[in-house]
Amino acid sequence: MENNQESGKPLITEPPKFCEYAGGACDQTFANPTISDGFFVYPNDPEIIASTIDEAITKLKSTTERKRWVSWKDLDISGQIIFCKICKALRFTKLVIADVTTLNFNLLFEIGYAIGLGKPVLPIRDASYIRDHKVFDELGLLDTLGYIDFQNSTTLTEGVTKRLGDIPPFNKYPAINSELPLYLVKSQIQNEGMIKLMSALKKSGLRFRTFDPRETS
């Protein structure tokens, strides 16, 4: 992302000079973007949770005046890389509402991407879905964002409405740690891949910091 020399903030409304998908400069056009007050990202499965979120979006559209609510399903993604469309929508929204009920990998990536863009992020979670509660508690990262528990579309609508304008953006960019430039998050299990990765890092001579979830809750 390019930097605004006056403010030092990334110009997230312009195509980046490098994109992992394109392997170079972004190959997308940012003309006529999908602009919204709130952008919902959530998986299709479980269907009951997705339909609850869909219903909440419908209610928000009818109860909040002059607010534009968009979900990833509203994007024109036919024949296109889905993340490219979501990436642009994230850049042109005021708030990202992300369902973390099932800790879907794509959703977690999109949350991290939104945080990297400096966007306010509001995690939401269906409190009646208990399958991933233990994993959610073990992850421990999302608690710091102040998530909303919901049981139905009405409680979700009320929760999102109450939090409007109350979520600060992630606009602080700390200085890069040049003394310890690498940060390694260890896996819960010391599998063969983790052992080989640690061995390679130690042999490389690169200085790094680590986070071990087995030692720090």
Phi, psi and omega in degrees: 000140177284157179252143171280114186297334182281316184259341182078003181268147179297143175273081188285351178269008175242148179301136180289156180284340177224138178223133181297324180294315183280340183070026181176217179295148178303132182260015181259156173261138180260017177286144179051058181286163175276105182263135182212161173274333178210131182241119182267130172236131183195153180281162177285339185237134003289142185298325183296325178286318179300318180292327176295318179293320177302316180293322178295321178298318178299317179293320178298320180296329183268342185252343180248112183286146176056027174243136180251117180252131183227143172244167179298337179289341180280350183280148178276092187253005182298122177072014182235161175291121187301316185295329179299319178291319179293321178304313180294320180296322177297324182288336185245027176243158178271337183209136177254121177253116188237128179279123182243021183302316185253004181052045177301134185302313181300320180294318179297322177296317181293325176297314178299322179295317179297319178297320177298328177284348182087015183277145172296136181235130178241102176287144176232149183214132176284110185292342181276350181264105191261356187302319185254016181300317183297316180295321179300315180293323180291325180299310171073352184280324188282341179300327184287347180268351179070072183281164178252127170273136176224155178244337181204178184294330181291313179293327178292316178300314180296319181296316180293318180299319181293331184270357180301130179076003185251008184243113182287150177284160175271083185246019177255126181243097182294157180293146179291134178280097183284340178287321178231078190289340182255141177234118184251124174261112182287156177279163178295330183245134178280071180280179185298321179297320180294319180296316180293323179295315178298319180297317180295319180294317181294324179285336184289336183084357179286139180274136185212159173251156180228152170238122181249107183296343178283338181259329183240119182283000000 
